Amino acid sequence: MLNFTSEQKMIQKEVARLAREKIAPLAVEADAKGHSSPEIVKLLADHDLLKAAVPEKYDGIGADYTTLAIIMEELARVDASAAMIAFATQTFIQILNVWGSEAQKDRFFSQMSAGDKINAFVLTESDYGSESASIQTSAVLDKDHYVVNGSKIFITNADIADFFMVFVRTGEGEREQGLSALMIERNTPGLSIGKHENKLGLRGSDLSELVFKDARVPVENLLGQAGKGWQILTSSGSDMRAYGPGAMAVGLAQGALDYAIDYAKNRVQFGRPIARFQGLRFMLADMSIQLEAARSLLYRTTGWMDADLKDAGKRSRLVSSTKCFASDVAMRVTTDAIQIMGGQGVMKDYPLERMMRDAKMIQIFDGSNQIQRVIVAKNLLS
Ligand SMILES: Cc1cc2nc3c(=O)[nH]c(=O)nc-3n(C[C@H](O)[C@H](O)[C@H](O)COP(=O)(O)OP(=O)(O)OC[C@H]3O[C@@H](n4cnc5c(N)ncnc54)[C@H](O)[C@@H]3O)c2cc1C
């Protein structure tokens, strides 16, 4: 599914240029500081990348899954953190697009039309990460409001987000049955941002705690119906694993491979460029073989999602396979790219050690790679 449309090819070219010329020089400082760069956020906003999935009717790009994957791949090729900021923002938009009422779309999308709004996807709690069906943050109905109490951890964009898609327990039943999704605005009294995490990779994107103390959220902000949270999460919610982490992993691996090739051609040892040694040539070949396989799987999956083929089981298997395979490939390729560069590979003067740290994160977030294997196996055996 690599037959991109002319519009997709144009977006690919533009995002690649933006990433290379404007974002790459800012990425090192954001990584060192461990906070998102306001300049990078502004660049993403100015190029409409924060509202990419917003339908054209509401002044967005109306990006489909394949186009979103192209955007995340090109950003991650130079800066996976920039891709992470843009990706986490799209998940709110994409889920609202599928599950929201016309009134909700009018309300939230019109606020995003200027292109500078940031969103966050809010699920994980300190006691419930992989076991997301058991989350405990509660939303209790009080006349025309839900009263939300609890706390969430590891929320990408929490520090800078305007809107939060929050999964809560409204209590229609046990575990999966009792979950709902609420859209919550940042200025809601009772909502506060807690600890900012100091993490290994993706340091140029923010990851923080979110605390709810009697936060009153209008019932109109309920997405779909009460008790539909798990369905939202496992359908639209899991789709993001392909165009988000899956595409970011492919971009990271490509960026690392490009760097390693360039270095190997120019570094001379034993009187010749190290690219002439077969040991390294085979490493480069294996990196490329794995990367092309990951890219093919990514766009096969997004092509399936865009065609809206009705086999939900196959869709979920493809999405989980993409996230898992592509991020495992990114981990191997970035690690090997460092090996090819020798001592320079682990120095902060080059981007490869950052890329390797970023790749590790992708194996963990949005459902660890063990959980993706659990999903694939369950799907195969059911
Ligand atoms: C950079 C980053 C960004 C994130 N962004 C967000 C965000 O925006 N919103 C959000 O809600 N969350 C976010 N998260 C949270 C993320 O989705 C969770 O960290 C992830 O799902 C794993 O949960 P956990 O950390 O609690 O690990 P745990 O669930 O405690 O897992 C620990 C280990 O046990 C393994 N394990 C658990 N269950 C099983 C099983 N059944 N079979 C086999 N192995 C298993 C896991 O694979 C892992 O290796 C983010 C995390 C990171 C690191």
PDBQT file of the ligand as one rigid body, heavy atoms in Angstrom, charges set to zero:
ROOT
HETATM    1  C1  LIG A 401       6.624   7.750  26.663  1.00  0.00    +0.000 C 
HETATM    2  C2  LIG A 401       5.294   7.280  27.169  1.00  0.00    +0.000 A 
HETATM    3  C3  LIG A 401       4.149   7.943  26.749  1.00  0.00    +0.000 A 
HETATM    4  C4  LIG A 401       2.903   7.558  27.245  1.00  0.00    +0.000 A 
HETATM    5  N1  LIG A 401       1.795   8.282  26.887  1.00  0.00    +0.000 NA
HETATM    6  C5  LIG A 401       0.579   7.948  27.424  1.00  0.00    +0.000 A 
HETATM    7  C6  LIG A 401      -0.574   8.749  27.148  1.00  0.00    +0.000 A 
HETATM    8  O1  LIG A 401      -0.518   9.740  26.417  1.00  0.00    +0.000 OA
HETATM    9  N2  LIG A 401      -1.752   8.388  27.721  1.00  0.00    +0.000 N 
HETATM   10  C7  LIG A 401      -1.876   7.303  28.537  1.00  0.00    +0.000 A 
HETATM   11  O2  LIG A 401      -2.967   7.030  29.007  1.00  0.00    +0.000 OA
HETATM   12  N3  LIG A 401      -0.792   6.526  28.826  1.00  0.00    +0.000 NA
HETATM   13  C8  LIG A 401       0.433   6.831  28.289  1.00  0.00    +0.000 A 
HETATM   14  N4  LIG A 401       1.549   6.075  28.591  1.00  0.00    +0.000 N 
HETATM   15  C9  LIG A 401       1.403   4.896  29.435  1.00  0.00    +0.000 C 
HETATM   16  C10 LIG A 401       1.668   3.606  28.667  1.00  0.00    +0.000 C 
HETATM   17  O3  LIG A 401       0.648   3.334  27.760  1.00  0.00    +0.000 OA
HETATM   18  C11 LIG A 401       1.908   2.499  29.710  1.00  0.00    +0.000 C 
HETATM   19  O4  LIG A 401       3.161   2.788  30.306  1.00  0.00    +0.000 OA
HETATM   20  C12 LIG A 401       1.933   1.122  29.080  1.00  0.00    +0.000 C 
HETATM   21  O5  LIG A 401       0.657   0.755  28.640  1.00  0.00    +0.000 OA
HETATM   22  C13 LIG A 401       2.455   0.058  30.049  1.00  0.00    +0.000 C 
HETATM   23  O6  LIG A 401       1.838   0.169  31.305  1.00  0.00    +0.000 OA
HETATM   24  P1  LIG A 401       2.749   0.204  32.632  1.00  0.00    +0.000 P 
HETATM   25  O7  LIG A 401       3.813   1.216  32.407  1.00  0.00    +0.000 OA
HETATM   26  O8  LIG A 401       1.853   0.403  33.795  1.00  0.00    +0.000 OA
HETATM   27  O9  LIG A 401       3.433  -1.203  32.691  1.00  0.00    +0.000 OA
HETATM   28  P2  LIG A 401       2.815  -2.519  33.386  1.00  0.00    +0.000 P 
HETATM   29  O10 LIG A 401       1.409  -2.725  32.917  1.00  0.00    +0.000 OA
HETATM   30  O11 LIG A 401       3.066  -2.448  34.841  1.00  0.00    +0.000 OA
HETATM   31  O12 LIG A 401       3.730  -3.637  32.742  1.00  0.00    +0.000 OA
HETATM   32  C14 LIG A 401       5.023  -3.994  33.263  1.00  0.00    +0.000 C 
HETATM   33  C15 LIG A 401       5.578  -5.123  32.404  1.00  0.00    +0.000 C 
HETATM   34  O13 LIG A 401       4.702  -6.245  32.449  1.00  0.00    +0.000 OA
HETATM   35  C16 LIG A 401       4.355  -6.617  31.120  1.00  0.00    +0.000 C 
HETATM   36  N5  LIG A 401       2.979  -7.164  31.140  1.00  0.00    +0.000 N 
HETATM   37  C17 LIG A 401       1.879  -6.620  31.728  1.00  0.00    +0.000 A 
HETATM   38  N6  LIG A 401       0.801  -7.397  31.509  1.00  0.00    +0.000 NA
HETATM   39  C18 LIG A 401       1.229  -8.442  30.760  1.00  0.00    +0.000 A 
HETATM   40  C19 LIG A 401       0.594  -9.594  30.207  1.00  0.00    +0.000 A 
HETATM   41  N7  LIG A 401      -0.729  -9.807  30.328  1.00  0.00    +0.000 N 
HETATM   42  N8  LIG A 401       1.356 -10.465  29.502  1.00  0.00    +0.000 NA
HETATM   43  C20 LIG A 401       2.690 -10.260  29.313  1.00  0.00    +0.000 A 
HETATM   44  N9  LIG A 401       3.336  -9.191  29.830  1.00  0.00    +0.000 NA
HETATM   45  C21 LIG A 401       2.619  -8.296  30.521  1.00  0.00    +0.000 A 
HETATM   46  C22 LIG A 401       4.466  -5.349  30.300  1.00  0.00    +0.000 C 
HETATM   47  O14 LIG A 401       4.658  -5.628  28.933  1.00  0.00    +0.000 OA
HETATM   48  C23 LIG A 401       5.697  -4.721  30.918  1.00  0.00    +0.000 C 
HETATM   49  O15 LIG A 401       6.846  -5.306  30.368  1.00  0.00    +0.000 OA
HETATM   50  C24 LIG A 401       2.802   6.454  28.134  1.00  0.00    +0.000 A 
HETATM   51  C25 LIG A 401       3.964   5.792  28.538  1.00  0.00    +0.000 A 
HETATM   52  C26 LIG A 401       5.189   6.186  28.080  1.00  0.00    +0.000 A 
HETATM   53  C27 LIG A 401       6.420   5.462  28.532  1.00  0.00    +0.000 C 
ENDROOT
TORSDOF 0
